[in-house]
Amino acid sequence: MGLVDDKNKEKDARQESDGDGGAARDASSFNTADQDDDNDAENKLHLGPQCSLKEQLEKDKDDESLRKWKEQLLGSVDINNIGETLDPEVKFISVAIVAPERPDIVLSIPEDGKPHGLWFTLKEGCHYRLKFSFQVSNNIVSGLKYTNTVWKSGLRVFSTKDMIGTFSPQQEPYTHEMPEETAPSGFMAKGSYTAKSKFIDDDNKCHLEINYTFDIRKDWSSKE
């Protein structure tokens, strides 16, 4: 969620708005750049045909090494309460903006993934992390990933993809904190942005899509 501080780069981005080259250069001010989907396909962990959690537990039960690995992966799963559902369910409860200079900003996530109006404000130049809280039920979710794309004035200025991990179903919510990011600063960085965040697993199932707007300003919003 950053912006290019260099005015010349912003000018170049607008001149090349018909293509994607300028927007890609703008993304250099963020922590990560676009990822190659072909590389993702090559590096994806192949777990074989999808089956229910009960079937997973029954398979290879005589293989001690596999049994211990599954026990470690499943952790505190209540075996008596798992069902035959193939598809994992991931429910996101909240996202928090964690910054060392202020209390956490905890944002509730609407069921439709579309917060109304301005969702949050970032202080220019601040260091922050995103912290997600979510629950997993029914089955193991494999290779859960977070993707985020940001636009300003119709131009894409940032795109990233980060791995969250593989999680077994449990009643207690999981908490995952993303790597630290730095909000850009300067005259060109301030303003309003639109963004789309997705949470997708290895089966290419999208568990949540959030479409929202945020601001970068001189200081944090007094409402947060």
C-alpha positions as CSV (number, residue, x, y, z in Angstrom):
1,M,0.0,0.0,0.0
2,G,2.5,2.6,-1.1
3,L,3.1,5.2,-3.7
4,V,6.1,6.5,-5.7
5,D,7.8,9.4,-4.0
6,D,9.7,10.4,-7.2
7,K,7.7,12.9,-9.3
8,N,9.5,12.0,-12.5
9,K,8.4,8.3,-12.1
10,E,4.8,9.5,-11.5
11,K,5.0,11.5,-14.7
12,D,6.4,8.5,-16.7
13,A,3.6,6.3,-15.3
14,R,0.9,8.7,-16.6
15,Q,2.6,8.9,-20.0
16,E,2.5,5.1,-20.3
17,S,-1.0,4.6,-18.9
18,D,-2.0,2.8,-22.1
19,G,0.4,0.0,-21.1
20,D,1.5,-1.6,-17.9
21,G,5.1,-0.6,-17.9
22,G,4.7,2.7,-16.0
23,A,2.5,1.2,-13.3
24,A,5.0,-1.6,-12.9
25,R,7.8,0.9,-12.3
26,D,5.6,2.7,-9.7
27,A,5.4,-0.6,-7.8
28,S,9.1,-0.4,-7.1
29,S,8.4,1.8,-4.1
30,F,6.6,-1.1,-2.4
31,N,8.1,-4.1,-0.7
32,T,7.4,-6.6,-3.5
33,A,6.6,-6.6,-7.2
34,D,4.4,-8.8,-9.3
35,Q,4.9,-12.5,-9.1
36,D,5.0,-14.9,-12.0
37,D,2.0,-17.2,-12.0
38,D,3.9,-19.7,-14.1
39,N,6.4,-20.1,-11.3
40,D,3.5,-20.5,-8.8
41,A,2.2,-23.4,-10.9
42,E,5.6,-25.1,-10.9
43,N,6.2,-24.6,-7.2
44,K,2.7,-25.7,-6.1
45,L,2.6,-28.6,-3.7
46,H,0.7,-31.5,-5.2
47,L,-1.3,-33.3,-2.5
48,G,-3.1,-35.7,-4.8
49,P,-6.9,-36.0,-5.3
50,Q,-8.9,-34.0,-2.8
51,C,-10.6,-36.1,-0.1
52,S,-12.3,-35.4,3.3
53,L,-10.3,-35.1,6.5
54,K,-11.6,-38.4,7.7
55,E,-10.3,-40.1,4.6
56,Q,-7.0,-38.3,5.0
57,L,-6.7,-39.8,8.5
58,E,-7.5,-43.3,7.3
59,K,-5.0,-43.2,4.4
60,D,-1.6,-44.6,5.2
61,K,-2.5,-45.1,8.9
62,D,0.0,-48.0,9.1
63,D,2.8,-45.7,8.0
64,E,4.3,-44.3,11.2
65,S,6.1,-41.4,9.6
66,L,3.0,-40.3,7.7
67,R,0.9,-40.7,10.8
68,K,3.2,-38.5,12.9
69,W,3.3,-35.9,10.1
70,K,-0.5,-35.8,9.9
71,E,-0.8,-35.5,13.7
72,Q,1.6,-32.6,13.7
73,L,-0.3,-30.9,10.9
74,L,-3.7,-31.4,12.4
75,G,-2.7,-30.4,15.9
76,S,-5.7,-30.1,18.2
77,V,-8.4,-31.1,15.7
78,D,-11.3,-32.8,17.4
79,I,-11.5,-36.0,15.4
80,N,-15.0,-36.7,16.6
81,N,-16.4,-33.5,15.2
82,I,-14.9,-33.5,11.7
83,G,-17.2,-34.3,8.8
84,E,-17.0,-35.6,5.3
85,T,-16.9,-32.2,3.6
86,L,-14.2,-32.0,0.9
87,D,-13.9,-28.2,0.7
88,P,-12.2,-26.3,3.5
89,E,-14.0,-23.2,4.8
90,V,-12.0,-20.2,5.7
91,K,-13.8,-17.3,7.5
92,F,-11.9,-14.1,8.0
93,I,-12.8,-12.3,11.1
94,S,-10.8,-9.1,11.0
95,V,-7.7,-7.4,9.7
96,A,-5.6,-5.1,11.9
97,I,-3.0,-2.5,11.0
98,V,-0.2,-2.8,13.4
99,A,2.2,0.2,13.8
100,P,4.7,0.8,16.6
101,E,3.7,4.5,17.0
102,R,0.0,3.9,17.7
103,P,-2.6,1.4,19.0
104,D,-3.7,-1.3,16.5
105,I,-6.4,-0.3,14.0
106,V,-8.8,-3.3,13.9
107,L,-11.0,-3.4,10.9
108,S,-14.1,-5.6,10.7
109,I,-14.6,-7.3,7.3
110,P,-18.1,-7.1,5.8
111,E,-19.6,-10.4,4.6
112,D,-19.8,-9.0,1.0
113,G,-16.1,-7.9,1.2
114,K,-17.0,-4.3,0.4
115,P,-16.4,-1.8,3.2
116,H,-18.5,1.3,2.7
117,G,-16.6,4.6,2.2
118,L,-13.0,5.1,3.3
119,W,-11.8,2.0,5.1
120,F,-8.7,3.4,6.8
121,T,-5.9,6.0,6.6
122,L,-2.2,5.5,6.6
123,K,0.3,8.1,7.9
124,E,2.9,8.8,5.2
125,G,6.2,7.2,5.9
126,C,4.9,5.0,8.7
127,H,6.1,1.4,9.3
128,Y,3.2,-1.0,9.6
129,R,2.1,-4.7,9.3
130,L,-1.2,-6.3,8.4
131,K,-2.5,-8.9,10.9
132,F,-5.3,-11.2,9.8
133,S,-7.6,-13.2,12.1
134,F,-9.4,-16.2,10.5
135,Q,-11.0,-19.5,11.2
136,V,-10.6,-22.8,9.3
137,S,-13.2,-25.5,9.3
138,N,-14.2,-28.8,7.5
139,N,-10.9,-29.6,5.9
140,I,-7.2,-28.6,5.6
141,V,-6.7,-25.4,3.5
142,S,-3.5,-25.8,1.6
143,G,-1.3,-23.0,0.3
144,L,-3.4,-20.0,1.4
145,K,-2.1,-16.9,-0.3
146,Y,-2.8,-13.2,0.0
147,T,-2.8,-11.0,-3.1
148,N,-3.2,-7.3,-3.2
149,T,-3.5,-4.8,-6.0
150,V,-3.6,-1.0,-5.6
151,W,-4.6,1.8,-8.0
152,K,-4.4,5.5,-7.8
153,S,-6.3,7.7,-10.3
154,G,-6.9,4.6,-12.4
155,L,-3.3,3.6,-12.6
156,R,-2.0,0.4,-11.0
157,V,0.8,1.3,-8.6
158,F,1.3,-1.9,-6.7
159,S,0.7,-5.6,-7.0
160,T,1.9,-8.3,-4.6
161,K,1.4,-12.0,-3.7
162,D,2.4,-13.4,-0.3
163,M,2.1,-16.9,1.1
164,I,0.2,-17.3,4.4
165,G,0.4,-21.1,4.8
166,T,-1.4,-24.4,5.2
167,F,-3.8,-24.7,8.1
168,S,-5.9,-27.5,9.6
169,P,-9.4,-27.0,10.9
170,Q,-9.8,-25.9,14.5
171,Q,-12.2,-24.0,16.7
172,E,-9.8,-21.3,17.8
173,P,-9.0,-18.5,15.2
174,Y,-5.6,-18.3,13.6
175,T,-3.6,-15.1,13.6
176,H,-1.2,-14.3,10.8
177,E,1.0,-11.2,10.6
178,M,2.4,-10.1,7.3
179,P,5.9,-8.7,6.7
180,E,6.5,-5.1,7.6
181,E,5.7,-2.4,4.9
182,T,6.6,1.3,4.7
183,A,4.0,3.8,3.5
184,P,5.5,6.2,1.0
185,S,5.8,9.9,1.8
186,G,5.9,13.1,-0.1
187,F,3.5,15.3,-2.0
188,M,2.9,12.7,-4.8
189,A,2.2,9.9,-2.2
190,K,-0.8,11.6,-0.5
191,G,-4.3,11.0,-1.7
192,S,-6.9,8.4,-2.1
193,Y,-6.4,4.8,-3.4
194,T,-8.6,1.9,-4.4
195,A,-7.5,-1.7,-3.8
196,K,-8.5,-5.3,-4.2
197,S,-7.3,-8.0,-1.8
198,K,-7.9,-11.8,-2.3
199,F,-7.2,-14.9,-0.2
200,I,-6.8,-17.9,-2.5
201,D,-5.7,-21.5,-1.8
202,D,-3.8,-24.1,-3.9
203,D,-7.1,-25.2,-5.5
204,N,-7.5,-21.7,-6.8
205,K,-10.6,-21.2,-4.5
206,C,-11.0,-17.6,-3.5
207,H,-12.1,-17.6,0.2
208,L,-12.5,-13.8,0.4
209,E,-12.2,-10.8,-1.9
210,I,-12.1,-7.3,-0.4
211,N,-12.6,-4.2,-2.5
212,Y,-11.9,-1.0,-0.6
213,T,-10.5,2.6,-0.6
214,F,-7.9,4.1,1.7
215,D,-6.0,7.3,2.1
216,I,-2.4,8.2,2.7
217,R,-2.2,11.5,4.6
218,K,0.2,13.6,6.7
219,D,-1.0,12.0,9.9
220,W,-3.3,9.2,11.1
221,S,-7.0,9.8,11.1
222,S,-8.4,11.1,14.4
223,K,-11.3,8.7,14.0
224,E,-9.1,5.6,14.1
